[in-house]
Each structure stands twice: as structure tokens, then as C-alpha cells.
Amino acid sequence: MQTEKEARRINEAVKDFKNFAAAFLKWVMLASPVGVVVGLMGVLFHFAVEQATHFQQQYPWLLYFLPLGGIIIVLLYQKTGMEKDMGTNTVIQAVRGENPLRFRTAPLIFISTVITHLLGGSSGREGAALQIGGSMGARMADWLRLNQREHQTLIMCGMSACFAALFGTPLTATIFVLEVISVGVMHYAALVPCLTSALIGYGIANLFHIQPTSFVIASMPQIGIFSAVQVAALSVLCALVSVLFCVSMHQAGKLYKKYLPNPLIRAVTGGFIVIALTLLVGTRNYNGAGMAMIERAVAGETEWFAFLMKIIFTAATLGAGFKGGEIVPTFFVGSTFGCAMAPLLGLDPSFGAGIGIAALFCGVVNCPVASFVLAIELFGGQGAVFFGIASAISYMMSGYYGLYSGQKIMYSKLETKFIDAHCD
């Protein structure tokens, strides 16, 4: 009798292994072409945005065509029946099966983001990458006639691949996509496929000599109680700034729509506002994504008001209907704020910029694990303890605010309690 039970256990174990091995092979085979196709698109998008930024810097007068660019973007979305598109929120909802994701999202956000960067609008590109990758993943799932669950997983694979190809952080791309959909719940079933597509997208970017984003922090403090308290204090302040950033992004869009219900007039007005702001401050530091300013901040140099100016410029741009993303502007805000505040707390400004990036990113996307991994990929593992502190504190202290209103908070941040609420 005992021998029969052991034989059954062995047979069941063998059967389970075969099932998991089959699932593993299946998802590697499905995720690999997504990584290749989306990775190539991510590379093309990277070079297009890079070239657009180069032209904007070489021909500053292009800024004065920003209102016209806004009109073109609005008309593109109207003529294709996508005027109600909610950007990254649509992709997040599609992963949960709440809304379909159209393939036309990819070319629309691609073209519109390039226009925004070419003409000097303040926006990033990673949010656009999520939309490009997600919509292409959805299209490939349609071609393969996958069921709804598989369809949702392939959307996540596309998001991971494009994010990794653009930013050069495959682990962050994977964890972020698993974590951002429903706060408090990690979609572990998609771990292998998303990691597969992210690594392939990252590898393709390397083939085209796209350098991964990374920074060098000039000086890090020794790990101790005092330094931990200093980092904790900076993280609390960064969490408050993340709330300000999220509220500004949401309120700007609402104010534009309230006083300018016509989307064409909104876009034109927003374009003129950005032009006026640029002339008022007398610098182009706050136009575009702002990678140069992020590098300056990590090097320990910034103006104390730079983070506020970037919030204003980005809210004015994206709220008016221009396209792009909020992630790189988040890095800008976090790095410049952290750099400016760090000396007041007795910390090195370069180190403060790194903490600011990790904390701001966590505060606006509600993804503490992805934020921690991002910091490791950007700055190396030497400050892992401090990055962990920053991510944890910012996650709690930023409350239920977030960039993506389509994101669901599944569990309370204060206690083990299911709440199922959307981000503010």
C-alpha cells in the first residue's frame, strides 16, 4: 500500500513538472517574438525621440510651432477615433480586461510624442513606451488567437520589452509591469514571460549601441542609524513632492477641460503657455525630457526651484493634450529636489539626487519593489539599504495618490486590509 502511494506521488510530481515545463516553454516561445518586434520598435522610438530632441536644441525657433503641433496631435486622435484615449491608463485597464487596447495606439503615441519633443514640450517617453509596447503585444495576441488571460499577459510582455529597450533596465521593466497594475498584488504568473521579453528588448537595444541609463553617485554615507534617519527625512519630503506632482498633473488636465472644453483650443493655449513660460525663465532647461538636468543634479549641481519649474512645465504640456510620459520628468523632479534638499539634512547633494529619483518614482507609481530595483540598476548596489528605506517610506507617505488613475490600490498601505480603490 505504501509503495502504491509513493508511486502515485512520483507520477503526480512528474506530471506537475511536465505541466510547468510545458508552460515555461510556451511562454518563452510567445514572449520571445514580442520582445523582438517590440524591442525593434523601441529602438526606432528611441532614435526618433533622440533626433527630435537634437533638432529642438539645434533649432530653438521650433518651439514657436508648439501650438501647431498641438493641433496636429488633437486632429490625429480625432480622425482615428481615439479622442477619448486615456494614455497609460488605457493599457493598465486592458491588462485587467476592462477595456480593449487598439493597435492604432502605437503609431499615434509614437508620432505625437516625437512632435511634442521636437517642438519643445515638457514630457518623457517611458509612458509612451508602455503604450507602444502594450498595444503591439495586444495585436500579436490577436494574431495568435490567445484567450483573455494569455492576451493580458502578452500586453504586459510588450510593456516590459519597450520599457527595457528604451531605458536599459530590464529588471525594473519586468517588476514595474508586474507591480503597477494592481497595487498590493504582484502578477507573478507573468514573471517569466515579462522577463523574457524585457531581456530580449534590452538585448536588441544593445545591438544598436543604445547605452543603458546609469548614473554615478559621487559620495555615499556609511550605513548607520544617523544616516538612515537623514535618508528617512529626505524620503518623507520626497513623498510630499510626489503628491504635489500627481495633483498638479491631474488638476492641470481638469482645469484645461473646464475652461477650454474644445480640445483644439486647449492644445493651442497649452502651446502658448509653454512658450511664455520658456521666455519668462529664459532657459530651455525645463523643455523636453530634461536628461541633462538630471545628470547635473546627480553630479551635485542644481537650482533649488528647478523641481517646481519642471512640475509646472510638464503639467502645462501634458494637461493641454500633448503626448509623452511622466517618468523622466519624475526623475527630473526627484533628482533636483533631492539634490537641493540633501545639504540641509547633512547629506551629499549627489547622493540626495539618487534618493530623490528612487523616492519620487515610488511615490508617483506606487511600486516600491520596482523603485528599489530601479535604483540598483541606475546607481549600483552600494546604496541598496538607503534605496530600500527611500522606497518603503515614500510608498507609505505618498498615500493613495498616483499618476495613473486606472491603477487600483488593492490593499491598504497602513494595514493588511483589502480596499480595491483607484489612485487619486
C-alpha positions in Angstrom: 0.0 0.0 0.0 2.8 2.4 0.9 4.6 1.6 -2.3 1.5 2.4 -4.3 1.1 5.8 -2.6 4.7 6.6 -3.3 4.3 5.6 -6.9 1.2 7.9 -7.2 3.2 10.8 -5.6 6.0 10.3 -8.0 3.6 10.1 -11.0 1.9 13.3 -9.8 5.2 15.0 -9.4 6.3 14.0 -12.8 3.0 15.2 -14.3 3.3 18.5 -12.5 6.9 19.0 -13.7 5.7 18.3 -17.3 2.9 20.8 -17.0 5.2 23.5 -15.6 7.9 22.8 -18.2 5.3 23.0 -21.0 4.0 26.3 -19.6 7.6 27.6 -19.3 8.4 26.7 -22.9 5.1 28.0 -24.1 5.6 31.5 -22.6 9.2 31.7 -23.7 8.1 31.0 -27.2 5.3 33.5 -27.0 7.2 36.2 -25.2 10.3 36.0 -27.4 8.8 37.3 -30.7 7.1 40.1 -28.7 10.5 41.0 -27.3 12.0 41.1 -30.8 9.2 43.1 -32.5 8.6 45.5 -29.6 12.3 45.8 -29.0 12.9 46.9 -32.5 10.1 49.4 -32.3 11.5 50.6 -29.0 14.9 51.2 -30.7 13.2 53.1 -33.5 11.3 55.2 -31.0 14.5 55.9 -29.1 16.2 57.2 -32.2 13.2 59.2 -33.3 12.9 61.0 -29.9 16.6 61.5 -29.7 16.7 63.0 -33.2 13.7 65.2 -32.4 15.4 66.5 -29.2 18.6 67.2 -31.2 16.6 69.2 -33.8 14.9 71.2 -31.0 18.3 72.0 -29.5 19.8 72.9 -32.9 16.8 75.0 -34.0 15.3 76.7 -30.9 12.8 78.5 -33.0 10.9 75.2 -33.4 9.4 76.0 -30.0 7.1 78.6 -31.6 5.4 75.9 -33.6 4.3 74.1 -30.5 0.7 75.3 -30.7 0.5 74.0 -34.3 2.0 70.7 -33.1 -0.8 70.5 -30.5 -3.4 71.0 -33.3 -1.8 68.1 -35.3 -1.9 65.8 -32.3 -5.5 66.5 -31.5 -6.6 66.0 -35.1 -4.6 62.8 -35.3 -6.5 61.4 -32.4 -9.8 62.7 -33.6 -9.5 61.4 -37.1 -8.6 57.9 -35.9 -11.5 57.8 -33.4 -9.1 57.9 -30.4 -10.0 61.2 -28.9 -11.1 59.6 -25.7 -7.9 57.7 -25.3 -6.6 57.8 -21.7 -3.0 57.0 -22.4 -1.2 54.7 -20.0 -4.5 54.2 -18.0 -6.0 52.5 -21.1 -3.1 50.0 -21.1 -3.4 49.3 -17.4 -7.2 48.7 -17.7 -6.6 46.5 -20.7 -4.3 44.2 -18.6 -7.2 43.8 -16.2 -9.5 43.0 -19.1 -11.6 46.2 -18.5 -11.1 47.9 -21.9 -9.8 46.7 -25.3 -6.4 48.1 -26.5 -6.3 49.1 -30.1 -3.2 48.7 -32.3 -3.5 52.3 -33.6 -2.4 53.4 -30.1 1.2 52.6 -31.0 1.6 54.8 -34.1 -0.4 57.6 -32.6 1.6 57.9 -29.3 4.8 57.4 -31.3 4.2 60.3 -33.7 2.6 62.5 -31.0 5.5 62.1 -28.6 8.0 62.8 -31.3 6.1 66.0 -32.2 6.0 67.1 -28.5 9.8 66.6 -28.1 10.6 68.2 -31.5 8.7 71.3 -30.6 9.9 71.7 -27.0 7.0 70.4 -24.9 7.9 69.1 -21.5 7.4 65.3 -21.4 9.1 62.0 -21.1 9.0 58.9 -23.2 8.6 55.9 -20.9 4.9 56.3 -20.5 4.7 56.3 -24.3 6.8 53.2 -24.4 4.3 51.4 -22.2 1.5 52.3 -24.6 3.5 51.3 -27.7 4.6 48.0 -26.2 1.2 47.2 -24.7 -0.7 47.9 -27.9 1.7 45.8 -30.0 1.6 43.0 -27.5 -2.2 43.1 -27.7 -2.1 43.0 -31.5 0.2 40.0 -31.5 -2.1 38.2 -29.1 -5.0 38.8 -31.5 -3.0 37.3 -34.4 -2.2 34.2 -32.3 -5.9 34.0 -31.2 -5.0 33.7 -27.5 -7.6 33.6 -24.7 -8.2 36.6 -22.5 -5.7 35.7 -19.8 -3.0 35.0 -22.3 -3.9 38.2 -24.2 -3.4 40.2 -21.0 0.0 38.6 -20.3 1.2 39.4 -23.8 0.2 43.1 -23.3 2.4 43.0 -20.2 5.3 41.4 -22.2 5.1 44.3 -24.7 5.2 46.9 -22.0 8.2 45.2 -20.4 10.1 44.9 -23.8 9.6 48.5 -24.8 10.5 49.9 -21.4 13.6 47.8 -21.2 14.7 48.8 -24.7 14.3 52.5 -24.1 15.7 52.7 -20.6 18.1 49.8 -20.4 16.7 48.5 -17.1 15.3 45.0 -17.8 14.7 44.0 -14.2 12.9 47.3 -13.4 10.8 46.9 -16.6 9.7 43.5 -15.5 9.0 44.2 -11.9 7.3 47.5 -12.7 4.8 45.9 -15.1 4.0 43.2 -12.6 3.5 45.7 -9.8 1.9 48.8 -11.4 -1.4 47.2 -12.5 -2.9 46.5 -9.1 -1.0 48.0 -6.1 -0.6 45.3 -3.4 -0.8 42.4 -5.8 2.1 41.1 -7.9 1.2 39.3 -11.1 3.8 36.6 -10.6 2.3 34.4 -13.3 3.6 36.9 -15.9 7.1 37.0 -14.4 8.8 34.6 -16.8 7.2 35.9 -20.0 7.8 39.6 -19.0 11.4 38.9 -18.0 11.9 37.1 -21.3 10.6 39.9 -23.4 12.4 42.6 -21.4 15.7 40.8 -21.7 15.2 40.4 -25.5 14.2 44.1 -25.8 17.2 45.1 -23.8 19.5 42.9 -25.9 18.2 44.4 -29.1 18.8 47.9 -27.8 22.4 46.9 -27.0 22.8 45.6 -30.6 22.1 49.1 -31.8 24.5 50.5 -29.2 21.9 52.3 -27.1 23.6 52.8 -23.8 21.6 51.8 -20.7 20.7 54.7 -18.4 23.0 54.8 -15.4 24.5 57.4 -13.1 27.4 57.6 -10.7 26.8 59.0 -7.2 29.8 61.0 -6.0 29.6 60.0 -2.4 27.5 57.7 -0.2 27.3 57.9 3.6 28.2 55.0 5.8 25.3 52.8 6.9 24.2 53.8 10.4 21.3 55.0 12.5 22.0 58.7 11.8 22.4 58.3 8.1 19.2 56.2 8.0 17.3 58.9 9.8 18.7 61.5 7.3 17.5 59.4 4.4 14.2 58.8 6.0 13.6 62.5 6.5 14.5 63.2 2.8 12.2 60.4 1.7 9.3 61.9 3.6 9.8 65.2 1.9 10.1 63.5 -1.5 6.8 61.7 -0.8 5.1 65.0 -0.3 6.6 66.3 -3.5 5.3 63.2 -5.3 1.8 64.1 -4.1 2.3 67.6 -5.4 3.5 66.3 -8.7 0.5 63.9 -9.1 -2.1 66.5 -8.1 -0.5 69.0 -10.5 -0.7 66.6 -13.4 -4.4 65.7 -12.7 -5.6 69.2 -11.9 -3.9 70.8 -14.9 -5.9 68.5 -17.2 -9.1 69.2 -15.3 -8.6 72.9 -15.4 -7.8 72.9 -19.1 -11.0 70.9 -19.8 -13.1 73.1 -17.5 -12.2 76.4 -19.0 -11.3 75.2 -22.6 -13.7 72.4 -23.5 -12.6 72.4 -27.1 -9.5 70.2 -27.4 -8.0 72.2 -30.3 -8.2 75.4 -28.3 -6.7 73.6 -25.3 -3.8 72.4 -27.3 -3.1 75.8 -28.8 -3.4 77.5 -25.4 -1.1 75.0 -23.8 1.4 75.5 -26.5 1.4 79.3 -26.0 1.6 78.8 -22.2 4.8 76.7 -22.6 6.3 79.2 -25.0 5.5 82.0 -22.5 7.0 80.1 -19.6 10.1 79.4 -21.6 10.6 83.0 -22.4 9.9 84.0 -18.9 12.5 81.8 -17.3 15.0 82.5 -20.1 16.3 78.9 -20.4 15.4 75.7 -22.2 16.3 73.6 -19.1 12.6 72.6 -18.5 11.6 71.8 -22.0 11.9 68.2 -23.3 12.6 65.3 -21.0 15.4 67.1 -19.2 18.1 64.3 -19.0 20.9 66.9 -19.0 19.4 68.5 -15.8 19.1 65.0 -14.2 22.8 64.4 -14.9 23.7 67.8 -13.4 21.7 67.0 -10.3 23.3 63.6 -9.8 26.6 65.4 -10.2 25.6 67.6 -7.3 24.5 70.8 -9.2 21.0 72.3 -9.4 18.9 75.3 -8.6 16.6 75.0 -5.6 13.5 75.9 -7.7 14.2 73.5 -10.6 11.8 70.8 -9.4 9.0 73.3 -9.2 9.6 74.6 -12.7 9.6 71.1 -14.1 6.3 70.3 -12.5 4.8 73.5 -13.9 6.2 72.9 -17.4 5.1 69.2 -17.5 1.6 69.9 -16.2 1.1 72.7 -18.7 2.3 70.4 -21.6 0.6 67.1 -20.8 -2.6 68.7 -19.4 -3.2 70.5 -22.7 -3.2 67.3 -24.6 0.4 66.9 -25.7 1.8 63.4 -25.5 4.7 61.6 -23.9 5.3 60.3 -20.5 5.8 61.4 -16.9 8.5 59.1 -15.8 11.6 61.0 -16.9 10.0 64.3 -15.6 9.6 62.4 -12.4 13.3 61.6 -12.4 14.0 65.3 -13.1 11.8 66.5 -10.2 13.2 63.8 -7.8 16.9 64.4 -8.7 16.7 68.2 -8.5 14.6 68.2 -5.3 16.8 65.6 -3.6 20.0 67.5 -4.7 18.7 70.8 -3.3 17.4 69.4 0.0 20.2 67.0 0.8 22.7 69.6 2.1 20.1 70.9 4.5 19.9 67.4 6.0 23.6 66.9 6.1 23.7 64.7 3.1 25.8 64.9 -0.1 23.8 66.5 -2.9 24.7 63.8 -5.4 23.5 61.1 -3.0 20.4 63.2 -2.3 19.6 63.2 -6.1 19.8 59.4 -6.2 17.5 59.1 -3.2 15.1 61.6 -4.8 14.8 59.7 -8.0 14.0 56.4 -6.2 11.6 58.1 -3.8 9.7 60.2 -6.4 9.4 57.3 -8.7 7.9 55.2 -6.0 5.6 58.0 -4.8 4.0 58.6 -8.2 3.7 55.0 -9.4 3.2 53.2 -6.1 5.7 50.5 -6.9 8.2 50.1 -4.0 9.9 46.9 -5.3 10.3 48.3 -8.8 11.6 51.6 -7.4 14.2 49.7 -5.3 15.3 47.6 -8.3 15.4 50.8 -10.5 17.8 52.4 -8.0 20.1 49.4 -8.1 20.1 49.3 -11.9 20.7 53.1 -12.1 23.2 53.6 -9.3 24.6 50.2 -8.4 24.1 48.1 -5.3 26.3 50.1 -2.9 23.4 52.1 -1.5 20.9 49.3 -1.5 19.9 49.8 2.1 19.3 53.5 1.6 17.3 53.0 -1.6 15.2 50.4 0.3 14.5 52.9 3.0 13.5 55.6 0.5 11.2 53.3 -1.5 9.4 52.0 1.6 8.9 55.4 3.2 7.8 57.1 0.0 5.3 54.3 -0.7 3.6 54.8 2.7 3.8 58.5 3.0 2.6 59.3 -0.6 -0.8 57.9 0.4 -3.2 56.9 -2.3 -2.1 59.4 -4.9 -0.6 58.3 -8.2 0.0 59.3 -11.8 -2.3 56.6 -13.2 -6.0 56.9 -12.2 -6.5 53.5 -13.9 -4.2 51.9 -11.3 -6.0 50.1 -8.5 -5.0 50.1 -4.8 -5.9 46.6 -3.8 -4.6 46.6 -0.2 -4.4 49.4 2.4 -0.9 50.9 2.8 -1.5 51.1 6.6 -2.8 47.6 7.4 -3.4 44.2 5.9 -6.8 45.1 4.5 -8.4 44.8 1.1 -9.8 48.1 -0.2 -10.0 47.9 -4.0 -9.8 51.7 -4.8 -8.4 53.8 -7.7 -5.5 56.2 -7.2 -6.3 59.8 -6.8 
